[in-house]
Amino acid sequence: MFFSKKSVPGKKGDREETPVDFPWLRYIGVNRLGFTYTQVGHIYFGEWVDLFEAFKMQHNFETRRILYGRAEEEEPVSSLDVL
């Protein structure tokens, strides 16, 4: 089983390997994503990452109440001639 991951996927050459924190993956899968301990062990890592990205987006939406950044506010229009 792979116990290390590459820091820059897809880039060949000098890659730094960092260990994968399996207990953290299990914790997030069980307590945040709602899977059982066994289900988290059987899920593919790529699928887990996709689900975690969706969870992060939903969590940010719930905590910040925004999903997208706001555009800069436009100047108020004083009359139709300005348009």
Helices and strands as residue ranges (DSSP letters): E 4-6, E 17-19, H 22-27, I 28-32, H 37-42, H 45-64
